[in-house]
Amino acid sequence: MKRVVNLAVLAVCIVALSGCGREPTPLNTVSSNTIGQELVDLKKAFDSNVITEKEYQAQRKAILDQNK
């Protein structure tokens, strides 16, 4: 009887520790902005003086052209 209990405790310990030491599974994330979100972000950059009007117009045109 004692042997059965010891085996049961051993089995529980093995199951409990089986996840230890493994590398975490990397999350596969895909970042995909919509055209609208790209344009909103671009406008924020322009309004914050991060980019010039010339850069804004060029990038805006590029976003719209690539999604035709």
HELIX and SHEET records of a PDB file:
HELIX    1   1 LYS A    2  LEU A   17  1                                  16    
HELIX    2   2 ILE A   35  ASP A   47  1                                  13    
HELIX    3   3 GLU A   53  GLN A   66  1                                  14    
END                                                                             
